[in-house]
Amino acid sequence: MHIDWHGLVEVCVVSLVVVTLLVVVFSLGIVALTRSRRPRMDTVGRGGVAAPLAMATAVLCFALCAALGGYGIHLIVSHSP
């Protein structure tokens, strides 16, 4: 039995990088979602722009997470016998 150690290390490194990226993007989405729903005490200045921008950022982060998950499922299904 032959183990391709280079391939195994490559898969482990790519998996760790992608999982770390996924966790960071999901966490940023959670932070943006909470900022978009935080009640504003004063609406002076640019406070009215922050909530829609935070909501758009949250949607973008969650869409990126869904895209990464879907791509991972696609890779698994397309390479299965």
Buried (B, 14 or more C-beta within 10 A) or exposed (E): EEEEEEEEEEEEEEEEEEEEEBEEBBEBBEBBBEBBEEEEEEEEEEEEEBBEEBBEBBBBBBEBBEEBEEEBEEEEEEEEE
